[in-house]
Each structure stands twice: as structure tokens, then as C-alpha cells.
Amino acid sequence: MKKRIGIMLCAGLLPASLYAQSTLTTEQRFALLEQRLLAAERRADNAESEIRALKKMPPEQGAVALAGQASPQAVPTHAGPQGKPSPALPAENTPALAANVAPLSAAENTPAAVTNTATAAGGNNTGAVGEIKKPLTLTLNGNTDLKLYGDVEFNVDAASRSGSLTAMKGSDGKSVALGSQERWDVNGRLLIGLDGYRRGTDDRFSGFSVQPLANVSGGMGLDDAVFFFGQENNWKAKVGRYEAFDMFPLNQDTFVEYSGNTANDLYDDGYGYIYMMKEGRGRSSSGGALQLSKTSGPLYFELNALAKDGTTLFNDDQYHGYGLENKKNVVYLRPVAALTVDAFTAALAMESNVVSNAYGYYDASGRFHDQSKRTGYGATFSWNGQRNDPQNGTVVNLSTAYLDAEQEQDFSAGINALWRDIELGYIYAHNDIKAFNYGDSDNASGEAAIMGKYSLHTLHSSYRFRNVMDMENFNVYLGAYWSRINIDNKPAEQNDKDRYGMRVRFKYFF
């Protein structure tokens, strides 16, 4: 009797649904299983639709939507036997649904989510503020971003003889060819960049940037390779290969400004030189740099230190007719102080080699003559109306620079303006070469070698065609320049003839 009562009590504790299922036939059980599978497929389809909608939302809205979906009331149910609701299937029974939903938690962003970030200012001044569409940034998680981008720049040039002005360079970093022949050339480079940025607590950050170049000539180069860290809107440190603050901006120029080794081969012995405070700015082929910067409200301070082989500044290691010998690396210190108020920026800077007897030459008696004393000063004033009006704003730059070197003093001044797509600029340089050794110079028998005081006048202009073929970030530039050199104590008819040139530049960002 006791056994019968126990069996009856156990049977009463069993779920009614289980008891009901025990009375189902095999066909009814298969039908019930098929019904549950169809319900699971509908839940998977709904989840995929919601995920596609979330991917089209900004990250903030997506996070809010996900938080709303995380509530227990949002979990779907399906009808069980006899019309009674039964709980949803566990995750292990719905792998398709779990695989699609798991990465999209509120704490971590999916790798497919992208956000727009502003492009950092680089060394190449081609183009204006607001011209380039913001690149897409891949958000790996809430704290780390990766950005992959490209910069295509190819030129078709036609120029008269370069005469006595060789400070101008192409976008591939090559010096303009010497001689009296007209020049036709196709040059340029393709840049592929990868930037990484990681945010920490208390606005701390760290990151890197690498920008390899492939030149039309078949060679490989490098723009930036830098690691940086600091605290946002406060201080920053960087080390590697990069360009420091630009003290002689050239706006939308297509001839004078260039990328690559901007601290190399700037000075071509015996020919005209435009000093633009680039000797200690960075991007040398023979050394790296270290920089500390500080931002305090409208004030910005920067100290850059560049260590390199100082003779790489001079083409063919020639200076004032003497062959230079490097004894130790130079160290350029380059402090900058800038003030920005609304669209106006004013900056003062100097650069100086602080290592004595770094390079020089030996005379016939074996005495060493130090040629590494070089100190420059500069000021620049800019108005950037395109910060508030990218389409119709005006960008105007006024810059001046002075160099005190061994047996040489150089002064340069430039002004340029950009309105919409047209740019016009003028550069004036007045230099004084106090000594020159004609005996050992490559220009000993030529008439182009310059000694004494001389002046350079250069006009440059460009026009930009935006969004060619209705493709964003694909622009074509038409550029032109005219230059002339006037040498003191030389008859006017013997002065250098006019030099001029034209360029078509194809520029594409991706």
C-alpha cells in the first residue's frame, strides 16, 4: 500500500507537459520538434535583421539599442504543447543566433563598427582644410583605433632650364635637374599609411604612425615612422621620423613643398638657396628626432631635437667650394611657441646646431675648419578662414626666416593666399656668401656659381579641380611658377634668365 501511494505522489510531481508528451504519438512529437525549429529560425532571422540595423547606427545609438535589447522582456518565447509558453532554447542549441549576437555587447564594439576621425596634419601642404573627407577608423575595442589610408600623388612637369635655383624639389624629394636644357618629367609617389591610437584612463594615450612610399622611379622611401604618447589637450612626446612645426607654410603650392627627406640635400653648393627653417625640422635619412610639446589653452610650446649626419644637408657634401668631412653627428634644437586665437595663429621659433666641430674641411696645412655653426630664426602668421567655412574661407600665410651660418647669412620672406580653389604665393630671398673656394668646386669653370650678395624672386600659383569624375578625394591641380635671380656687383645682362615651369598633379586620397 505504501509503495502505491509513493508512486502516485511522484507521478503528481512530474510536469504536466511531460505527462502530456508521454501520450503523444511519434508523428505528433516530430511535428512539435519541427514547430520548435521553425521558431528558432525566426528568432535567428530577427536577430540578424537587428544586427544589420545596428551596424548602420552611430556607435552611441547602437550601444543604447543594445542595452535596451538586453532586458529579459526582450527574450522571445514560443508556444509549447497545449498552448502553454515555454522558455527559449539555450544558446548552445542556437549557434547561429549566438554567433551573431555575442560580439555586439554593450561593453565592446564589433570590429565592423567604424567611426570618422579627423586627419592629422602632415608634412605635405597640398590641399586645403576641409578638402579631404574624413577617413574611416577601425575600432578594435572601446580604447583602440586603427586607420589604414593612402595618398597618391603623381606629377607631369614641363619646365625651362633650372639655372641657378635648385632649392625647389619635386614631390618625390629629388632636386630639380641642373643644366640649360628644358625639362619634361613624370614623377611622384604612392603613400600607404597605418596609424594606431590607444586611449587610457585620465585622457592618457599612445600611438604610432608609419607611412612607406613607393616612387615612380622604382625606389622605396618613407615619410613618417613615429611613436607617441601623452595626455590629450595637455602634453605629448614623440620619437622617430616625422616633421616638426611648419614655420614656412606654402599653402596649396605644388612645386616648392615636397615630401620625403625634407632635411636632406636642401643646400646645393654654388646655387641659389631659399632658407625656410627646415634644417632641424625632421625627416632625415641619417638620423631620428625626439619631441616634447605642451598645450595650455590657446598656447602651444614645442621642443624638437634632431640628431643626424650634418653633411646630408648639403648636396654632394659640398659647402662654399669645400668638400665636407663628418666627424660627429649634429644635434639641432628647435623650440617653437605658438598662439592661436580663433582663426589666427602666430608662431616664433629658432633652430640651432649645439654640437661644435661636427663637420668641416681640412686646409692644405692640415688645419680643421668647423663649418657646422648654423642658427636660424623664424616667425609665421596665419589666418585660416576655412576652419569655419571650408568651402569659401580664405587661408593666408606670412612667413620670414633668417640664417646665421659660417661665412653666410640668408634672409627669406614669403606670403601666400588661398581662396576656394585658387592659390597665389610669392617668396623673396636675399643671401650673402662671404667666401667661396672656386678651385675645388664643381662650378669652378662655370658661370652659374654665386658669390657675394644675391636675391631670389619666386612666384607660384595653383588651381584645384575638386572631385574629378564625381569621385570624392580625387583632385587635379594645375600649378605654375616663375623665378629669377639677381646678383649684386654683376651687370644686369649677365644676371640669370627667367625660369618657369608648369605642373599637372593628380592627387587621390583613400
N, C-alpha and C positions, 0 to 999 in steps of 0.2 A: 504493500500500500504506500509506504514511504517513497519507494522508487518511482511509482507512478506520479505522485504529487511533485517530486523533483523534476521529472521530465516535463511536466506541464508548466512549471514555473520557468524553466529555461526556454521553452518554446515561446512563452509570453514575452520574454526579454528580447528576442530577436526582432530586428527591424521589420516593420510591416512590408517595406519594399522588397526585402529579401524573401520574405514568406510569399509575397505575390509573385516574384520572379520564379520561385520554385515550381509554380503551377503553370508557367509559360511553356509553350511548345518550342521546338528548335527553330522553326520558321519565325516565330514571334521574337525570339532572342536575337536572331540575325537582323530582323527589321529594327529592333531597338538599337543595336550596335551601329547600324547604318545611319540611323537618325542622329546619334551622338557624333559620329564622324562628320556629318554634314554641318552640325552646329559648330564643331571645332574649325572647319574650313571657313565658315562665315566669320568667326572671330579673327582668324588669321587675315582674311581679306580686309576686314575693318581696321586691323592694326596697321597693315601695310599702307592703307589709304591715309591714316592719321600720320604716319611717319613721313610720307611724301609731302603732306601739307606742312608739317613742322619744319622740314628742310627748307621750305620756301619762306619761312618766317625769319625775322632777325633773331639773334641768339637770345635776347632778353625775353621776347614774346614766346619763343619756343620753350624757355625754361618755365615760364608761368603756365603754359599749356600743359607741360609735363607734370608740373606739381598738381594741377587740377585733376589729371588723369590718375594720379597715384592714390586717390581716395578709394576706400573699399567699395563705395557705392558704384564706382565705375566698372567693377568687375562683372562681366556678363554671366548670366546663368542660363541653363537650358532646362527644358521640361523633362522630368523623369517619368517613369511609369505612373499611370493613373492621374496624370496632370499635376503631380507634386514637383516643386522645384528641387533640383539637386545641385550641389556646388560644381563650379567649373573644374575642368580637368587640371591636374597638376602640371607644372612646367615641363617635367620630363616627358609627359605624354604629348606635348605640343612643341616639338623642337623648332618648327618654322616660326611660330609666334615668339618664342623665347629669343631666338637669334636676332630677330628684328627689333625687339623692344629693349633688350638688355643694354646695348651701348648708349641708349638715349636717356640715361638717368639725369636727374637734375644736377648732380654733383659734377659730372664730366660731360664735355661736349663731344659729339661724334666727330671723327676725323673729316667727315664730309662737310661739316659746317664751316662756312667761310665768313670772314669779316673784312671790311675795307679799312685799309690803313694808309696814312699819308706817306708819300715817297720822301725819303731823306734827301737833303740837299747834297749833291755830289760835286765833283770837280768840273764837270762839263757844263758850261753855261748856256749851251744851245737850247733855245726854247724859253718859254715864259711861265710864270706862275699860273696855275690853272689850266695849262695846256694838256697835261698828261692825266689820263684817267687813273684813279687810284688803283693800284694793283690788288689782286686778291691775296689774302693771307690765309694759310692753312693753320687752323687752330688745333694743335695736338691734344691739349687739355686746357684747363682753365688758366694756366700760367705760362704756357709756352706757345710761340708762334714761329712758323717757318714761311719764308716768302721766296719763291723762285720767279725770276723775271729775266728779261732780255732787253738789249739795246743795240739795234742795228744802225750803223752809220757808214754810208758809202758816198764817196765824192767823185765827181767828174770835173777836172780842172783844166783851165786854159789860162796861161799866164805869160807875160813878157819876161825878158831876162831879169834875174833877181838882182843883178848889180851888187850894190854894197849893203843890202839889207837882208840878213839871213836869220834874224831873230824870229821871223814868222815860221810856223810849223804847220804841217798837216795834221789831221785827226789821228793818223797812225803814229805821231810823235817824230816823224822824220823831218830833218832840216830841208828847207827849200833848196833845190839844186843850184849850184853856182854856175857861172858862165854867162855867155852872151846869147844863148840860144833861147828861143821861145820854148815853152814847156807845155806838153799835153800829158795828162796823167789821170789814171783811175786808181784811187786809193780808199782806204777805210778799214773798218774793223767790225767784228761782231762780239758783243759782250754778253756773257751769261752770268747772272748774279744769284747768289744764295745768301739770304740773311736769316739769322736766328735771334730770337729775343725771348728772354725768360723773366717773368716778374716774381718778386719775392715779397716778403712782409715789409711794412713801413715804406712802401714805394721803392724798394731796392730792385735793381735789375742787373742783368748781364746779357751779353750777346756777342755776335760775331758777324762779319761780312766778308765774302770772298767774291772777286769779280775777274775771272780769267778772260783774256782777249784772244781772238783769232784774227790776224791781219790778212789783208788781201794778198800781200807778198808771200804768204805761206808761213810766216813766223807766228810764234805764240808770245803773248805778253800778259801783263797783269795790271789792273788798276788798283783795287783795294784788296788787302788781306789784313784784317784788323780784328782784335778782341777788345771789348769794352765792358765796363761795369760802373755802377754808381747808384745815385738816388735821384729819381725823377724830379725835375724842377729845382734841383739843388746843386749837386756836383757830379762830375763824370771823369773817368780815367780811361784812356785807350792806349794800346800799344800795337805796333805792327807797321803796316804800309798804308798810308792814307794821305789826304790833303788837309792841311790846317785852314784856318780862316782865310777867305779870299780878300786880299787888300787891294786888288786892282780888277774888279769885276768888269766884264766886257759885254754883258747883256746877251743879245742874240747873235753875236759875232760868229762867223763861220770860218774865219781864216786865222786870227791871232791865237785864239784859245784852242787847246788841244788836250787830249788825254794821253795816258801812258806815263813815261818817266818825266814828269814836269820839272824835276830838279836836275836834269841831265842835259848836257850839250846846249845850255842856254846861251853861252858866250862863244862866238866864233871869232877867233883872233883876227884882227885887221879889218873887220867889217862892222857895220852898224849894230848897236845893241840897245834894246829898249828894256830898262830895268823896271820890273813890276812886282818886287818883293816876293819872288817865288824861290829864291835860292835856298831858304830854310823852311819852305812850306811843306815839303814831303815828297813821297813817291820817287825815291831814288833807287837806282839799280844796284847800289853798292852799300846800302845800309837801311836801318829802320828808325822809327821815331817813337817817342813817348810823350803823352799829352795829359795835362790836368786842366780842367775847366770848372768854372763856378758860375751859377746863375743866381742873381738876387734881384727879384723884381724886374725892372727894365734894364739892369746892368748885367753885362756878361764879361767874364775875365777868362783868359786862356793863356797857358804857358806851354809851348811846344819845344821839344828838344829833338833835333835830328842829328844822328851820328852817321858819317859816311866817308868815303874816299873823296876828298875835296877836289881832286883833279877832274872828276867826272863832270864838274860844272862846265868845263872848257872842252870844246870840240877838238879832238886830236891832241889833247893835253898841251895846248899852246896858249901862252898868255904874253902879250906885248912882245912877240917875236922870240920868246924863250921856251924851250921845252921843259915842262914841269916834272919834278920828281916828288912822289908822295912819300913822306916819312912817317906819318901817323894820321889817323882819321881826324877830321874836323868834328866839332860839336857846335851846331847852330842853336842858340837860344832865341826864341821868338815869342815875346809876350804881346798880347792883344787885349785892349779894353774897348768895349762897345756899349753904346747906349741906344736903346730902341724905344721910341715913343710913337705909338700908333703906326703910321706907315713910314716914319722917318728913322733912319739908323745912321749913327756917326761912330767911326772906329779909328783908333790910333794904335800904332804898332811899331816895333823895331825888330830887327834880326841881326845877330852878330855871331861870328865865329869866336869862341872863347879859348881855343887851343892855338898857342903860338908855335911857329916853325913847323906847321903841319905839312906844307908843301912849298916848293920854291925851285930855284935853279942854282947851279954852281958856275962861277965865272972862270976865266982862264987860270986864275991863281988858286983855284980850289976853294974859294970862299963861298959859303952858302948864303943866298939872299931869300929871305922869307917873303912869300907872296900871298900868304893866307889871311892877312888882315883885311876883313871885309865887314862893314857895318852899314846897315840900311835903316831908313826911317820912312814911315808912310802914314797917310791919312786917307780915309774914304768916306764919302757922304752919299747916302742913297735914299731915294723916295720910291716906295713900291706901292703904287696905287692899285695893283692887281690883287692885293690881299683882300680888299673889299669888293673889287669889281674885276673879276678875272677876264671878262670879255673886252671891256673898254678902258680899263685902268692904264695909267702910264707908269713906266719904270725908268728912272733917271739915276745915273751914277756919275759922280765926280771924284776922281782919284788923283793922288800925287805921291811921288816916291823919290827918295834921294839916297844915293850910294856913295860912301866914302871908302875907297879901296886903295891898294898900293899903286901909286903913280896914276891914279884915275879917279875922277869924280863924275857921277852921272845923275841927271835930273830928268824925271818923266812926269807927265801930266796927261790925263785923259778924261773925256766926257762922252757919254753916250745916252741915247734915249730910245725907248721902245713904246710905240703906241699901236695897239691892236696887233697887226702882223708885220709892221714895217719898223726897221731899226736903222739908226744912223749914228756913227761914232767918229771921234777924232782923237788921235794920240800925238803928243808932241814930246820929243826927247832932245835934250841938249847935253852932250858929253864932252869931257876934256881928258884927252890922253896925253900925259906929260912926257912919256918916254916910250920908245919903240925900237926894237932891235931888228933892223931890216936884214942883217946878214944871215940869220938863222930862220927867218920866217918864210913860209910858203909863198908869201906875196912880195918877196924881195925884188922880183923883176916886174911885178905887175903895177898897174896904175890904180888899183882898187884899194890898196892898203891905206888906212886912215890914221893920221896922227894929228894931234892938236885938238882944236875945238871944232865940233860939227853939230848940226841939227838935223833931226829927222821929222818929217811930217807925214802922217798916215791917215787917210780917210777909209772907213769901212762901212758897208751897209749890207742889209739882207732883207728879204721878203719871204714870208712863210705862207704856203698854201696848206690849209688845215684839212684833215680828214679826207685825203685823196681817195677817190672811188667810194666815198661814203664809208670808209674804214676808219674807226676811231684809232688814234695814236699813230696814224701813218701820215707824216707831213713831208713836204718837199720845200727846200729852201733854195732861193736864188741869192747868191752872195757876190759881192764885188769889192775890190779895194784899189786904191791909188796911193803911191808913196813916192817921196822924193827926199834926197839928202843934200844938204848944203854945207860945204866945208869952208871954214874960215881961212883966210890967207890963201885962197885959191881962186883964180879967175872964174867968173861966172860961167864962161863957156866950157870950162873943164869940170864943172860940177856934174854929179851923177844925173843921168837922164831919168825921166819919169818911168816908174814901174807900175804895172797894173795887172789885174787878173780877174777872172770870173770863176765861179764855182756853182755847180748844182749838187745839192746834198739831199740824199734820201735818208730819212730818219723814221725809224719804226720802233715803238716800244711794245713789249708784250710780257 
